[in-house]
């Protein structure tokens, strides 16, 4: 379904992350088809044939799931907060020993601030 261009790879990665965070909020039918596309890299035609629905129906459902998952992220910001915490953790890991306690205090404050928003 996708070629391996950077934009497509980023889209697939984004879909996977959103699915990891919010996939349980989709219906069972939506989850099955979305997993076939995002996790198992099946084509629209393969899924349509396997599920007994039209290729267009699969396409529409995947687009709808994308919108639903993005909507959850817009409201809850869980992926955004997770990525910020990852960034802060990497920054902490790269901090020299002499500055470690000062950086830990600063970064832990930033993490606490993220959790309260």
The first five atom37 places (N, CA, C, CB, O) and aatype in JSON, in Angstrom:
{
  "aatype": [20, 20, 20, 20, 20, 20, 20, 20, 20, 20, 20, 20, 20, 20, 20, 20, 20, 20, 20, 20, 20, 20, 20, 20, 20, 20, 20, 20, 20, 20, 20, 20, 20, 20, 20, 20, 20, 20, 20, 20, 20, 20, 20, 20, 20, 20, 20, 20, 20, 20, 20, 20, 20, 20, 20, 20, 20, 20, 20, 20, 20, 20, 20, 20, 20, 20, 20, 20, 20, 20, 20, 20, 20, 20, 20, 20, 20, 20, 20, 20, 20, 20, 20, 20, 20, 20, 20, 20, 20, 20, 20, 20, 20, 20, 20, 20, 20, 20, 20, 20, 20, 20, 20, 20, 20, 20, 20, 20, 20, 20, 20, 20, 20, 20, 20, 20, 20],
  "atom_mask": [
    [1, 1, 1, 1, 1],
    [1, 1, 1, 1, 1],
    [1, 1, 1, 1, 1],
    [1, 1, 1, 1, 1],
    [1, 1, 1, 1, 1],
    [1, 1, 1, 1, 1],
    [1, 1, 1, 1, 1],
    [1, 1, 1, 1, 1],
    [1, 1, 1, 1, 1],
    [1, 1, 1, 1, 1],
    [1, 1, 1, 1, 1],
    [1, 1, 1, 1, 1],
    [1, 1, 1, 1, 1],
    [1, 1, 1, 1, 1],
    [1, 1, 1, 1, 1],
    [1, 1, 1, 1, 1],
    [1, 1, 1, 1, 1],
    [1, 1, 1, 1, 1],
    [1, 1, 1, 1, 1],
    [1, 1, 1, 1, 1],
    [1, 1, 1, 1, 1],
    [1, 1, 1, 1, 1],
    [1, 1, 1, 1, 1],
    [1, 1, 1, 1, 1],
    [1, 1, 1, 1, 1],
    [1, 1, 1, 1, 1],
    [1, 1, 1, 1, 1],
    [1, 1, 1, 1, 1],
    [1, 1, 1, 1, 1],
    [1, 1, 1, 1, 1],
    [1, 1, 1, 1, 1],
    [1, 1, 1, 1, 1],
    [1, 1, 1, 1, 1],
    [1, 1, 1, 1, 1],
    [1, 1, 1, 1, 1],
    [1, 1, 1, 1, 1],
    [1, 1, 1, 1, 1],
    [1, 1, 1, 1, 1],
    [1, 1, 1, 1, 1],
    [1, 1, 1, 1, 1],
    [1, 1, 1, 1, 1],
    [1, 1, 1, 1, 1],
    [1, 1, 1, 1, 1],
    [1, 1, 1, 1, 1],
    [1, 1, 1, 1, 1],
    [1, 1, 1, 1, 1],
    [1, 1, 1, 1, 1],
    [1, 1, 1, 1, 1],
    [1, 1, 1, 1, 1],
    [1, 1, 1, 1, 1],
    [1, 1, 1, 1, 1],
    [1, 1, 1, 1, 1],
    [1, 1, 1, 1, 1],
    [1, 1, 1, 1, 1],
    [1, 1, 1, 1, 1],
    [1, 1, 1, 1, 1],
    [1, 1, 1, 1, 1],
    [1, 1, 1, 1, 1],
    [1, 1, 1, 1, 1],
    [1, 1, 1, 1, 1],
    [1, 1, 1, 1, 1],
    [1, 1, 1, 1, 1],
    [1, 1, 1, 1, 1],
    [1, 1, 1, 1, 1],
    [1, 1, 1, 1, 1],
    [1, 1, 1, 1, 1],
    [1, 1, 1, 1, 1],
    [1, 1, 1, 1, 1],
    [1, 1, 1, 1, 1],
    [1, 1, 1, 1, 1],
    [1, 1, 1, 1, 1],
    [1, 1, 1, 1, 1],
    [1, 1, 1, 1, 1],
    [1, 1, 1, 1, 1],
    [1, 1, 1, 1, 1],
    [1, 1, 1, 1, 1],
    [1, 1, 1, 1, 1],
    [1, 1, 1, 1, 1],
    [1, 1, 1, 1, 1],
    [1, 1, 1, 1, 1],
    [1, 1, 1, 1, 1],
    [1, 1, 1, 1, 1],
    [1, 1, 1, 1, 1],
    [1, 1, 1, 1, 1],
    [1, 1, 1, 1, 1],
    [1, 1, 1, 1, 1],
    [1, 1, 1, 1, 1],
    [1, 1, 1, 1, 1],
    [1, 1, 1, 1, 1],
    [1, 1, 1, 1, 1],
    [1, 1, 1, 1, 1],
    [1, 1, 1, 1, 1],
    [1, 1, 1, 1, 1],
    [1, 1, 1, 1, 1],
    [1, 1, 1, 1, 1],
    [1, 1, 1, 1, 1],
    [1, 1, 1, 1, 1],
    [1, 1, 1, 1, 1],
    [1, 1, 1, 1, 1],
    [1, 1, 1, 1, 1],
    [1, 1, 1, 1, 1],
    [1, 1, 1, 1, 1],
    [1, 1, 1, 1, 1],
    [1, 1, 1, 1, 1],
    [1, 1, 1, 1, 1],
    [1, 1, 1, 1, 1],
    [1, 1, 1, 1, 1],
    [1, 1, 1, 1, 1],
    [1, 1, 1, 1, 1],
    [1, 1, 1, 1, 1],
    [1, 1, 1, 1, 1],
    [1, 1, 1, 1, 1],
    [1, 1, 1, 1, 1],
    [1, 1, 1, 1, 1],
    [1, 1, 1, 1, 1],
    [1, 1, 1, 1, 1],
    [1, 1, 1, 1, 1]
  ],
  "atom_positions": [
    [[0.81, -1.19, 0.0], [0.0, 0.0, 0.0], [0.86, 1.26, 0.0], [-0.93, 0.0, 1.2], [0.54, 2.24, -0.68]],
    [[1.93, 1.25, 0.75], [2.79, 2.41, 0.86], [4.12, 2.12, 0.18], [3.02, 2.8, 2.33], [4.57, 0.98, 0.12]],
    [[4.74, 3.18, -0.35], [6.1, 2.98, -0.78], [7.0, 3.43, 0.37], [6.42, 3.76, -2.1], [6.5, 3.87, 1.4]],
    [[8.28, 3.32, 0.2], [9.18, 3.56, 1.33], [9.75, 4.98, 1.35], [10.31, 2.57, 1.29], [10.86, 5.18, 1.82]],
    [[9.0, 5.96, 0.86], [9.47, 7.32, 0.94], [9.42, 7.79, 2.38], [8.65, 8.25, 0.04], [8.7, 7.21, 3.2]],
    [[10.17, 8.83, 2.69], [10.22, 9.36, 4.04], [8.87, 9.75, 4.58], [11.12, 10.53, 4.1], [8.55, 9.44, 5.73]],
    [[8.06, 10.43, 3.77], [6.74, 10.87, 4.22], [5.85, 9.68, 4.57], [6.07, 11.73, 3.15], [5.15, 9.7, 5.58]],
    [[5.88, 8.66, 3.73], [5.07, 7.48, 3.99], [5.56, 6.75, 5.24], [5.09, 6.53, 2.78], [4.75, 6.28, 6.04]],
    [[6.86, 6.66, 5.41], [7.41, 5.99, 6.59], [7.03, 6.76, 7.86], [8.95, 5.86, 6.48], [6.69, 6.16, 8.88]],
    [[7.08, 8.07, 7.79], [6.67, 8.89, 8.94], [5.18, 8.71, 9.23], [6.99, 10.38, 8.69], [4.78, 8.64, 10.39]],
    [[4.37, 8.64, 8.19], [2.94, 8.44, 8.36], [2.66, 7.1, 9.01], [2.21, 8.54, 7.0], [1.84, 7.0, 9.93]],
    [[3.33, 6.06, 8.54], [3.14, 4.72, 9.1], [3.58, 4.71, 10.56], [3.93, 3.67, 8.29], [2.89, 4.14, 11.41]],
    [[4.7, 5.34, 10.86], [5.18, 5.4, 12.24], [4.18, 6.15, 13.12], [6.57, 6.08, 12.32], [3.88, 5.72, 14.23]],
    [[3.66, 7.25, 12.61], [2.66, 8.03, 13.36], [1.4, 7.21, 13.6], [2.31, 9.33, 12.6], [0.86, 7.2, 14.71]],
    [[0.94, 6.51, 12.57], [-0.25, 5.67, 12.71], [-0.01, 4.6, 13.78], [-0.62, 5.02, 11.36], [-0.88, 4.32, 14.6]],
    [[1.16, 4.0, 13.76], [1.49, 2.96, 14.73], [1.51, 3.49, 16.16], [2.83, 2.35, 14.4], [1.0, 2.84, 17.07]],
    [[2.1, 4.65, 16.34], [2.16, 5.25, 17.68], [0.76, 5.61, 18.16], [3.06, 6.51, 17.68], [0.39, 5.29, 19.29]],
    [[-0.02, 6.26, 17.31], [-1.39, 6.6, 17.7], [-2.19, 5.34, 18.02], [-2.08, 7.4, 16.58], [-2.98, 5.33, 18.96]],
    [[-1.99, 4.3, 17.24], [-2.7, 3.05, 17.48], [-2.28, 2.45, 18.83], [-2.44, 2.04, 16.34], [-3.12, 1.95, 19.57]],
    [[-0.98, 2.51, 19.13], [-0.5, 1.99, 20.42], [-1.19, 2.7, 21.59], [1.01, 2.16, 20.52], [-1.54, 2.06, 22.59]],
    [[-1.36, 3.99, 21.47], [-1.95, 4.77, 22.57], [-3.47, 4.69, 22.62], [-1.53, 6.21, 22.45], [-4.06, 4.6, 23.7]],
    [[-4.11, 4.71, 21.46], [-5.57, 4.86, 21.42], [-6.32, 3.74, 20.72], [-5.92, 6.14, 20.77], [-7.55, 3.78, 20.65]],
    [[-5.62, 2.76, 20.2], [-6.26, 1.7, 19.42], [-7.36, 0.97, 20.18], [-5.24, 0.73, 18.97], [-8.34, 0.53, 19.58]],
    [[-7.19, 0.82, 21.48], [-8.2, 0.1, 22.26], [-9.54, 0.83, 22.26], [-7.72, -0.07, 23.7], [-10.56, 0.24, 22.62]],
    [[-9.56, 2.09, 21.86], [-10.79, 2.87, 21.83], [-11.57, 2.69, 20.52], [-10.48, 4.33, 22.04], [-12.7, 3.16, 20.4]],
    [[-10.96, 2.02, 19.56], [-11.65, 1.71, 18.3], [-12.52, 0.48, 18.5], [-10.63, 1.49, 17.14], [-12.33, -0.28, 19.45]],
    [[-13.48, 0.29, 17.61], [-14.29, -0.94, 17.66], [-13.41, -2.12, 17.24], [-15.56, -0.82, 16.74], [-12.35, -1.93, 16.65]],
    [[-13.85, -3.31, 17.54], [-13.1, -4.52, 17.16], [-12.9, -4.57, 15.65], [-13.84, -5.79, 17.64], [-11.8, -4.87, 15.19]],
    [[-13.94, -4.27, 14.88], [-13.85, -4.28, 13.41], [-12.82, -3.25, 12.94], [-15.23, -3.98, 12.78], [-11.98, -3.55, 12.08]],
    [[-12.88, -2.05, 13.48], [-11.91, -1.01, 13.11], [-10.49, -1.45, 13.46], [-12.25, 0.32, 13.82], [-9.57, -1.29, 12.66]],
    [[-10.31, -2.0, 14.65], [-8.98, -2.45, 15.08], [-8.43, -3.51, 14.13], [-9.03, -3.01, 16.51], [-7.26, -3.44, 13.74]],
    [[-9.25, -4.48, 13.76], [-8.77, -5.56, 12.9], [-8.28, -5.02, 11.55], [-9.89, -6.59, 12.68], [-7.21, -5.39, 11.08]],
    [[-9.07, -4.17, 10.95], [-8.7, -3.64, 9.64], [-7.51, -2.68, 9.76], [-9.89, -2.92, 8.98], [-6.6, -2.71, 8.92]],
    [[-7.51, -1.84, 10.78], [-6.4, -0.91, 10.96], [-5.09, -1.66, 11.21], [-6.7, 0.06, 12.13], [-4.04, -1.27, 10.71]],
    [[-5.16, -2.72, 11.99], [-3.97, -3.54, 12.21], [-3.48, -4.17, 10.92], [-4.25, -4.63, 13.25], [-2.28, -4.22, 10.66]],
    [[-4.4, -4.64, 10.1], [-4.01, -5.23, 8.82], [-3.23, -4.23, 7.97], [-5.25, -5.72, 8.06], [-2.26, -4.6, 7.32]],
    [[-3.66, -2.99, 7.97], [-2.99, -1.95, 7.18], [-1.68, -1.52, 7.83], [-3.91, -0.73, 7.0], [-0.62, -1.56, 7.2]],
    [[-1.75, -1.13, 9.08], [-0.61, -0.48, 9.74], [0.42, -1.48, 10.26], [-1.09, 0.38, 10.89], [1.62, -1.29, 10.07]],
    [[-0.03, -2.54, 10.9], [0.91, -3.47, 11.51], [1.36, -4.58, 10.57], [0.3, -4.09, 12.73], [2.52, -4.99, 10.59]],
    [[0.43, -5.06, 9.73], [0.74, -6.2, 8.87], [1.0, -5.81, 7.42], [-0.38, -7.19, 8.92], [1.35, -6.66, 6.6]],
    [[0.84, -4.51, 7.1], [1.17, -3.97, 5.78], [0.45, -4.69, 4.64], [2.66, -4.05, 5.57], [1.01, -4.89, 3.56]],
    [[-0.8, -5.08, 4.89], [-1.59, -5.68, 3.81], [-2.15, -4.58, 2.92], [-2.75, -6.55, 4.39], [-2.33, -3.44, 3.36]],
    [[-2.41, -4.91, 1.69], [-2.97, -3.93, 0.76], [-4.47, -3.8, 0.99], [-2.69, -4.34, -0.71], [-5.1, -4.67, 1.6]],
    [[-5.04, -2.71, 0.49], [-6.48, -2.51, 0.58], [-7.23, -3.66, -0.08], [-6.89, -1.18, -0.06], [-8.23, -4.14, 0.44]],
    [[-6.73, -4.1, -1.23], [-7.36, -5.2, -1.97], [-7.32, -6.51, -1.18], [-6.68, -5.39, -3.33], [-8.3, -7.24, -1.14]],
    [[-6.18, -6.79, -0.56], [-6.06, -8.01, 0.23], [-7.06, -8.02, 1.39], [-4.63, -8.17, 0.76], [-7.72, -9.03, 1.65]],
    [[-7.15, -6.9, 2.06], [-8.07, -6.8, 3.2], [-9.51, -6.89, 2.74], [-7.84, -5.49, 3.98], [-10.32, -7.58, 3.35]],
    [[-9.83, -6.19, 1.65], [-11.19, -6.21, 1.12], [-11.61, -7.64, 0.77], [-11.29, -5.31, -0.13], [-12.71, -8.07, 1.12]],
    [[-10.74, -8.36, 0.11], [-11.05, -9.73, -0.28], [-11.2, -10.61, 0.97], [-9.94, -10.3, -1.2], [-12.14, -11.4, 1.05]],
    [[-10.3, -10.46, 1.92], [-10.34, -11.28, 3.14], [-11.59, -11.0, 3.98], [-9.09, -11.02, 3.98], [-12.15, -11.92, 4.58]],
    [[-12.02, -9.73, 4.03], [-13.14, -9.33, 4.88], [-14.48, -9.32, 4.15], [-12.87, -7.96, 5.46], [-15.53, -9.17, 4.77]],
    [[-14.44, -9.49, 2.84], [-15.67, -9.5, 2.07], [-16.32, -8.13, 1.96], [-16.64, -10.45, 2.68], [-17.55, -8.01, 1.93]],
    [[-15.49, -7.09, 1.91], [-15.99, -5.72, 1.73], [-15.25, -5.09, 0.55], [-15.8, -4.86, 3.04], [-14.29, -5.66, 0.03]],
    [[-15.7, -3.93, 0.14], [-15.06, -3.29, -1.02], [-13.73, -2.66, -0.62], [-16.0, -2.22, -1.63], [-13.49, -2.33, 0.55]],
    [[-12.89, -2.5, -1.61], [-11.61, -1.83, -1.42], [-11.85, -0.4, -0.93], [-10.78, -1.82, -2.73], [-11.15, 0.08, -0.04]],
    [[-12.85, 0.27, -1.51], [-13.19, 1.63, -1.09], [-13.66, 1.65, 0.36], [-14.28, 2.22, -2.02], [-13.36, 2.58, 1.11]],
    [[-14.4, 0.62, 0.76], [-14.85, 0.52, 2.15], [-13.68, 0.43, 3.11], [-15.76, -0.68, 2.33], [-13.69, 1.05, 4.17]],
    [[-12.67, -0.35, 2.74], [-11.47, -0.46, 3.57], [-10.76, 0.89, 3.64], [-10.5, -1.55, 3.01], [-10.38, 1.35, 4.71]],
    [[-10.61, 1.52, 2.49], [-9.95, 2.84, 2.43], [-10.67, 3.84, 3.33], [-9.91, 3.36, 0.97], [-10.03, 4.54, 4.11]],
    [[-11.99, 3.9, 3.21], [-12.77, 4.85, 4.01], [-12.64, 4.57, 5.49], [-14.24, 4.8, 3.6], [-12.53, 5.49, 6.3]],
    [[-12.66, 3.28, 5.86], [-12.55, 2.93, 7.27], [-11.18, 3.32, 7.83], [-12.78, 1.43, 7.46], [-11.09, 3.82, 8.95]],
    [[-10.13, 3.1, 7.06], [-8.78, 3.47, 7.52], [-8.68, 4.99, 7.7], [-7.7, 2.98, 6.51], [-8.13, 5.46, 8.69]],
    [[-9.22, 5.74, 6.75], [-9.2, 7.21, 6.87], [-10.0, 7.66, 8.09], [-9.77, 7.87, 5.58], [-9.59, 8.57, 8.81]],
    [[-11.13, 7.02, 8.32], [-11.96, 7.35, 9.48], [-11.2, 7.04, 10.78], [-13.3, 6.57, 9.44], [-11.23, 7.83, 11.72]],
    [[-10.52, 5.91, 10.82], [-9.72, 5.55, 12.0], [-8.59, 6.56, 12.22], [-9.15, 4.14, 11.84], [-8.32, 6.95, 13.35]],
    [[-7.94, 6.97, 11.12], [-6.89, 7.99, 11.24], [-7.45, 9.25, 11.9], [-6.3, 8.34, 9.85], [-6.83, 9.81, 12.81]],
    [[-8.62, 9.69, 11.44], [-9.25, 10.9, 12.01], [-9.62, 10.69, 13.48], [-10.5, 11.29, 11.21], [-9.44, 11.59, 14.3]],
    [[-10.15, 9.53, 13.79], [-10.54, 9.24, 15.17], [-9.31, 9.27, 16.09], [-11.24, 7.86, 15.26], [-9.34, 9.9, 17.15]],
    [[-8.25, 8.58, 15.68], [-7.05, 8.52, 16.5], [-6.4, 9.9, 16.65], [-6.05, 7.53, 15.9], [-5.95, 10.26, 17.74]],
    [[-6.35, 10.66, 15.56], [-5.8, 12.03, 15.64], [-6.68, 12.89, 16.56], [-5.71, 12.67, 14.23], [-6.17, 13.74, 17.29]],
    [[-7.99, 12.67, 16.52], [-8.9, 13.41, 17.39], [-8.63, 13.14, 18.86], [-10.34, 13.07, 17.05], [-8.65, 14.05, 19.68]],
    [[-8.38, 11.87, 19.19], [-8.03, 11.54, 20.58], [-6.75, 12.26, 20.98], [-7.88, 10.02, 20.75], [-6.65, 12.79, 22.09]],
    [[-5.77, 12.25, 20.08], [-4.5, 12.91, 20.4], [-4.69, 14.42, 20.58], [-3.45, 12.64, 19.31], [-4.08, 15.02, 21.47]],
    [[-5.52, 15.03, 19.75], [-5.78, 16.47, 19.88], [-6.39, 16.8, 21.23], [-6.71, 16.94, 18.76], [-6.13, 17.86, 21.8]],
    [[-7.2, 15.89, 21.76], [-7.86, 16.13, 23.04], [-7.0, 15.74, 24.24], [-9.16, 15.37, 23.09], [-6.98, 16.44, 25.25]],
    [[-6.27, 14.63, 24.12], [-5.58, 14.07, 25.28], [-4.07, 14.34, 25.31], [-5.81, 12.61, 25.33], [-3.48, 14.39, 26.38]],
    [[-3.46, 14.52, 24.15], [-2.03, 14.83, 24.03], [-1.11, 13.79, 24.69], [-1.76, 16.18, 24.65], [-0.03, 14.14, 25.16]],
    [[-1.53, 12.54, 24.73], [-0.71, 11.51, 25.37], [0.57, 11.23, 24.59], [-1.5, 10.23, 25.53], [1.63, 11.06, 25.19]],
    [[0.48, 11.18, 23.27], [1.67, 10.94, 22.46], [2.63, 12.11, 22.59], [1.28, 10.71, 20.97], [3.84, 11.92, 22.73]],
    [[2.11, 13.31, 22.53], [2.95, 14.51, 22.67], [3.69, 14.5, 24.0], [2.09, 15.78, 22.55], [4.89, 14.76, 24.05]],
    [[2.98, 14.21, 25.09], [3.62, 14.17, 26.41], [4.66, 13.05, 26.49], [2.57, 13.99, 27.5], [5.74, 13.24, 27.05]],
    [[4.32, 11.9, 25.92], [5.25, 10.77, 25.91], [6.54, 11.15, 25.18], [4.6, 9.55, 25.25], [7.64, 10.86, 25.66]],
    [[6.41, 11.79, 24.02], [7.58, 12.18, 23.24], [8.4, 13.23, 23.97], [7.16, 12.7, 21.86], [9.63, 13.22, 23.89]],
    [[7.75, 14.14, 24.68], [8.48, 15.14, 25.45], [9.24, 14.49, 26.6], [7.52, 16.22, 25.99], [10.37, 14.87, 26.89]],
    [[8.62, 13.54, 27.26], [9.3, 12.82, 28.35], [10.47, 12.03, 27.81], [8.32, 11.89, 29.09], [11.52, 11.98, 28.46]],
    [[10.32, 11.4, 26.65], [11.43, 10.69, 26.02], [12.6, 11.64, 25.75], [10.98, 10.02, 24.71], [13.75, 11.31, 26.02]],
    [[12.28, 12.8, 25.21], [13.31, 13.79, 24.91], [14.03, 14.24, 26.17], [12.69, 15.01, 24.2], [15.26, 14.33, 26.19]],
    [[13.28, 14.5, 27.22], [13.89, 14.91, 28.49], [14.74, 13.8, 29.08], [12.8, 15.33, 29.49], [15.79, 14.06, 29.66]],
    [[14.3, 12.56, 28.94], [15.06, 11.43, 29.44], [16.37, 11.28, 28.69], [14.24, 10.14, 29.34], [17.41, 11.02, 29.29]],
    [[16.33, 11.45, 27.36], [17.57, 11.41, 26.56], [18.52, 12.53, 26.99], [17.26, 11.53, 25.05], [19.72, 12.32, 27.12]],
    [[17.96, 13.7, 27.19], [18.77, 14.85, 27.63], [19.43, 14.55, 28.97], [17.9, 16.12, 27.73], [20.6, 14.86, 29.17]],
    [[18.69, 13.95, 29.85], [19.23, 13.59, 31.16], [20.35, 12.57, 31.04], [18.12, 13.04, 32.06], [21.37, 12.67, 31.72]],
    [[20.16, 11.58, 30.17], [21.16, 10.55, 29.98], [22.46, 11.12, 29.41], [20.63, 9.47, 29.05], [23.53, 10.57, 29.65]],
    [[22.36, 12.21, 28.67], [23.54, 12.82, 28.05], [24.22, 13.84, 28.97], [23.15, 13.49, 26.76], [25.28, 14.36, 28.62]],
    [[23.63, 14.12, 30.11], [24.17, 15.11, 31.03], [25.41, 14.57, 31.73], [23.11, 15.53, 32.06], [25.44, 13.41, 32.15]],
    [[26.44, 15.42, 31.84], [27.67, 15.03, 32.54], [27.42, 14.82, 34.02], [28.75, 16.09, 32.34], [26.47, 15.37, 34.58]],
    [[28.25, 14.04, 34.65], [28.1, 13.67, 36.06], [28.07, 14.9, 36.98], [29.23, 12.76, 36.48], [27.29, 14.9, 37.93]],
    [[28.86, 15.9, 36.73], [28.94, 17.07, 37.6], [27.61, 17.83, 37.65], [30.06, 18.0, 37.13], [27.24, 18.38, 38.69]],
    [[26.91, 17.85, 36.56], [25.66, 18.6, 36.49], [24.43, 17.72, 36.7], [25.56, 19.29, 35.14], [23.29, 18.19, 36.59]],
    [[24.65, 16.47, 37.01], [23.56, 15.5, 37.02], [22.44, 15.86, 37.99], [24.1, 14.15, 37.35], [21.27, 15.86, 37.59]],
    [[22.75, 16.15, 39.23], [21.7, 16.42, 40.21], [20.91, 17.67, 39.83], [22.3, 16.59, 41.61], [19.68, 17.68, 39.93]],
    [[21.6, 18.7, 39.4], [20.91, 19.92, 38.97], [19.99, 19.65, 37.78], [21.94, 21.02, 38.6], [18.86, 20.13, 37.75]],
    [[20.46, 18.87, 36.81], [19.64, 18.55, 35.64], [18.46, 17.65, 36.03], [20.5, 17.86, 34.57], [17.36, 17.82, 35.5]],
    [[18.7, 16.7, 36.95], [17.6, 15.83, 37.4], [16.49, 16.66, 38.01], [18.12, 14.78, 38.42], [15.32, 16.45, 37.72]],
    [[16.85, 17.6, 38.84], [15.84, 18.46, 39.48], [15.08, 19.26, 38.44], [16.5, 19.4, 40.48], [13.85, 19.37, 38.52]],
    [[15.78, 19.83, 37.48], [15.13, 20.64, 36.46], [14.2, 19.79, 35.59], [16.18, 21.33, 35.59], [13.05, 20.16, 35.35]],
    [[14.72, 18.67, 35.12], [13.94, 17.82, 34.22], [12.76, 17.17, 34.95], [14.83, 16.73, 33.59], [11.67, 17.06, 34.39]],
    [[12.96, 16.75, 36.19], [11.84, 16.15, 36.92], [10.74, 17.18, 37.13], [12.31, 15.58, 38.28], [9.56, 16.84, 37.1]],
    [[11.11, 18.44, 37.34], [10.11, 19.5, 37.42], [9.36, 19.67, 36.12], [10.77, 20.81, 37.8], [8.14, 19.87, 36.12]],
    [[10.06, 19.58, 35.0], [9.42, 19.69, 33.69], [8.47, 18.51, 33.45], [10.47, 19.76, 32.58], [7.39, 18.69, 32.89]],
    [[8.87, 17.32, 33.86], [8.01, 16.15, 33.7], [6.76, 16.29, 34.54], [8.76, 14.86, 34.07], [5.66, 16.0, 34.07]],
    [[6.91, 16.73, 35.77], [5.74, 16.95, 36.64], [4.82, 17.98, 36.02], [6.19, 17.41, 38.06], [3.6, 17.83, 36.06]],
    [[5.38, 19.02, 35.44], [4.57, 20.06, 34.78], [3.79, 19.46, 33.6], [5.48, 21.22, 34.28], [2.63, 19.79, 33.39]],
    [[4.44, 18.56, 32.84], [3.75, 17.9, 31.71], [2.59, 17.07, 32.2], [4.74, 17.01, 30.92], [1.53, 17.06, 31.58]],
    [[2.76, 16.38, 33.31], [1.72, 15.5, 33.82], [0.51, 16.27, 34.34], [2.27, 14.63, 34.92], [-0.6, 15.73, 34.37]],
    [[0.7, 17.51, 34.74], [-0.41, 18.28, 35.3], [-1.2, 18.99, 34.22], [0.1, 19.29, 36.31], [-2.24, 19.58, 34.51]],
    [[-0.74, 18.96, 32.99], [-1.48, 19.63, 31.89], [-2.24, 18.67, 31.08], [-0.54, 20.39, 31.0], [-2.91, 19.06, 30.12]]
  ]
}
